[in-house]
Structure formats: C-alpha cells, structure tokens
Amino acid sequence: MGGFMALGLVNTGIVNEQDAVQALLLDKLESVSDPNLKMGALMGLSFTYAGSAKADLLEAISPIILDSSNTT
C-alpha cells in the first residue's frame, strides 16, 4: 500500500506521454484482491493526477469509489 502511494507522490505533477504510472496503478487496482492494496493504488492515482481532470481516469476509478461493498 505504501509503495503505491509513494509512487503516486514521487510522480505528482510529472507529465509523461507514456503515462506509465497510470497504467501500472490501474493494472494493480484491477488485479489485486487485497482491499488495502486497492486503497493504496487509489491513493497513488489520486496523488499523481490531483487537479488534472483526466476523464479516462475518472471513468476507471468511479465504479470502485462508488461501490458500497468497499469498506476500506
């Protein structure tokens, strides 16, 4: 969890055409089953892309945020 959050913090404000951080964290967000790791990936994405208004990112994370079964 901390590693995902640190990855997001380190890449805050960095604009990269490849968007490797987004690809990595979205992949982890979809593939891990541990709720703590999911939360870490969400926080990492939040740190990295805060204020960027990326519509594709919002579409990817909205179902996870709005899912009432997520208790973490």
Sequence and secondary structure as in RCSB ss.txt:
>XXXX:A:sequence
MGGFMALGLVNTGIVNEQDAVQALLLDKLESVSDPNLKMGALMGLSFTYAGSAKADLLEAISPIILDSSNTT
>XXXX:A:secstr
 HHHHHHHHHTTT   SS HHHHHHHHHHHH   HHHHHHHHHHHHHHHTT   HHHHHHHHHHHH TT   
